[in-house]
C-alpha cells in the first residue's frame, strides 16, 4: 500500500492503487447527479492543496453522521485517474487523528490571525487619504478607525479558501502586505532607479489596494470557527461582487461626496480586473499594473511561507 505524504504525491501514479493519506476535512456538501440523485461530497485538504471525494447515494445527514467537519483523518483510499486527473476515487476507511502535533500541522490557519503590523499599516493607509472622496469610499469598508465595527469585520476575513492567507485575518494581512510592498516600490524603483520619472498617482494605488478584494467579504460563509466555504448563493467571483459593492457605496453617498465619473469607472475597472494582467496591459495604466503585480507577489510569498 502506498503511503502518500501529501496530495501532490498522487501525480506519481497513473493506475488504481490503494494508499494511505492524512487529510483535514474542511467541508461536506450535498449535491445532485445529472439524473437528480442525491449524493454527498467531502472536501479535504493538506497544507498546500484541496481535493473533493464523492460519497455516491449518501445523503448529507448520513455523511455528517459518518464524518466530522474540522477534523483530521487518516484515510485508506483508492486513487486513480478521473477525467485525466489523479484523484481519490473511494474511501475504504477513515480514522480520526488526535495527535496534537499532527492536527496542528494540518490546521496552520488556526494558529494565525491578522497581525498588529498589518492592521496598523492598513489603518494608517486609510487615515492617510487626503482626498475626501476617496476616503468616503474606503471608510465605508474599513470604518473611521481601528475600533470601528467595519474594521473588526475586515480583521476576521479570509483572503481565500485554499490558496493564500486562508485563515481569519488573512485578508487584512494580504492588504497590509500589499501596502508595504507598494511603499518600497515607490521608494526604491520609482524614486531612485528609473531614468524616466513615472507619473504615478500613489493615492490611487493605495485606494486600489484597499478596495481590490472587498468582494471577498461577501463571497465566503463560515462552516466552523475556522473553516469557510463559498456562499451557496454566490454565482459571481469576488471581483464582480466587489464592483457591485463599490456601486452600492457610490449610491449611498451624497452627490458632492462621490468621485468624478471617470475616476469612479476606473476604480471599478481596477477592482474587476486586478488579477487579469492581459486586460490591464491593454488598458496600459501603470497604477493598475502596480496593483496587479503586487497582488500576485504578496499572494505567492504568503503561499511560500505556508507550513509544510
Beta strands, then each sheet from edge to edge (+ up, - down):
strand 1: 2-3
strand 2: 17-32
strand 3: 38-45
strand 4: 50-55
strand 5: 71-82
strand 6: 85-96
strand 7: 220-224
strand 8: 227-230
sheet 1: 1+ 2+ 3- 4+
sheet 2: 1+ 2+ 5- 6+
sheet 3: 7+ 8-
end
